[in-house]
């Protein structure tokens, strides 16, 4: 990890997410990954990301804090968007959201092997209730 530019790696990952391009995710996510505590695959992660973008076409991530400890990274990001389809159990109302997301990653061989994200679901629901 000493020669690995984790800051540049994560910046490129966020740029890909914000561009809503998923074809290059193999550069960021291992074939097998733990997602929110559950074993899965890169395809599982991409399916979740695509579903988010399908429901919230203007979904945007803005990194506010990025901390590194060895092979782990912690992020505080602001997520914004306006759902056009039911998302996380809430029907679209035309309302937008702005929530804080906390994410923790473990990186091995230059790609994510663990990805965990947490956001305030009740704040999200309040904002989307319109």
Secondary structure by P-SEA (a helix, b strand, c coil): ccccaaaaaaaaaaaaaaaccccccccccccccccccccccaaaaaaaaaaaaaacccbbbbbcbbbbcccbbbbbbbbbbbbcccccccccccccbbbbbbbbbbbccccccbbbbbccaaaaaaaacc
